[in-house]
């Protein structure tokens, strides 16, 4: 988000980057519409990387 200055330009970037992922773009829009005001008020978080690995524990029943 360091080069993106508005919510709409961010969403346009996501749409251009993944044009065939309409559900993903919709999910990004829903989440970022909520988060954007917080990020504007707390610019230090705009500079942080959010690409942390996520690990999910699953159980397999056989």
N, C-alpha and C positions, 0 to 999 in steps of 0.2 A: 504494500500500500504506500510505499514511500514516494512513488511517482504519481499517485492518484490523489486528486484534491477534492473530489466530490463523490458522493454516493453513486450518482448516475454514471460518472466516468468509470468508477470501479466496476459497476455492473455491466457496462458496455464492454469493458476489458474482458471480463469473465465470459460474456456471450461470444465475443470474437475469438477468444482462445479455444473455447469448446462449443462450436456452433451446433453440434448434433446432440448435445446433452441438455435438453430442455428441462428435464426434472431437476438436474443438478443446478442449473441456472435459477430455477424457481426456489429451490432450497436456499441457495446463496442469497437471493433477494430477501427471503423471509427472515433469515438470520441477521443479515447485515443491516436491514432496516431497523432492527432492534438495537444492534451493537454500535452503529455509526455515531449516534449522539455521544455515547460514552467515549468512543475513540477520539472524537473531536475535542472533548473536554479533558482527555488524558493522553496527550500526544506521545508520551513515552511508550505507550503500548503499541502505537502505530509502527514503531521501529523494531519491535520484537518479532522474532521469527516464530511462527506457529506451526512449524513442520516437525513437531515432536512425534516420535513413533507412538502409535496406540496399540496396546496389547489387550486382547480379549481372551478371557478364559472360557473355554467351551467344554461341554461334557458330551461324550458319545455313549449312547446306550445301545448295546448289541444284544 
